Amino acid sequence: MMENNSLIPQETSGFLQLKDFRFDEMMSEEMNGLNATFDRIKIPAGGMTVFEVPGDTADAPENIKEFSAVILLHHPLYAYYKDKYTGGSNPPDCSSLDGVCGVGSPGGECAKCPFNQFGSGENGAKACKNRRRLYLLREGELFPVILSLPTGSLKDFSRYIMRQLSKGNKSNMIVTKFSLKKAVNSGGIAYSQAQFSMERKLSAEEYVLIHAMSEQVKALQDTVGYDAEDDETLRVDPETGEVIEPLQ
């Protein structure tokens, strides 16, 4: 049974510390002339059911089975490589952060791009890899983190978002619990599939603060491009788009 939101004492909410924090002002002051960057939560390969989350230092991540966060913003993340990806951190030949217009070669309207059609890649897959980038805020933290959802997790994410919309909930109005399950494709390859459930609805006071941060992140999204961690997603199973082995 879902916990009644009115039973959660507001003073215990870690989101309320945003009242004294201006994310946009801090970013404009500290990141002037720099590219915006965020820590990443990673989905493992091979059907493992633990996330890799940022630790106190960059070389000491933590492994956790589940976590909860508010989805501040989510958008498509498309990437096309003309030549087969072999590792490294080279940017894609064409990319899109809105799933509408590609930038690069070939560029143009994503819906009409021949590389964004099933059958254009190996084994009937798309040559352009479609993922979704989520900006998440965990309770008690001040800066968002990024989770990049692989192709094989997008159907469940779409269903989750539609279920919440049918209840009148936008994704930044609720706390979402994230977990993983092991799935196997038709070729017998195991992969890790993200799962989503609603933990609770934000209080009115929490939502005012979260909505403001969502708008601030939205203003920054175009400055957060691809990096080496996004490139890792391209060593994938051609049927599902899931990572099947880590880069060396």
Secondary structure, DSSP 8 states (H G I E B T S, - for coil): ----GGGS-GGG-GGGGGGG--HHHHHHHHSTTS-----EEB--STT---EEE--SSTT--EEESEEEEEEEEEEEEEEE-SS---SS----SEEESSSSEEEESS-EEGGG-GGGSTTSSGGG--SEEEEEEEEEE-TT-SS-EEEEE-GGGHHHHHHHHHHHHHTT--GGGEEEEEEEEEEE-TTS-EEEEEEEEEEEE--HHHHHHHHHHHHHHHHHGGG----HHHHGGGSB-TTT--B-S---
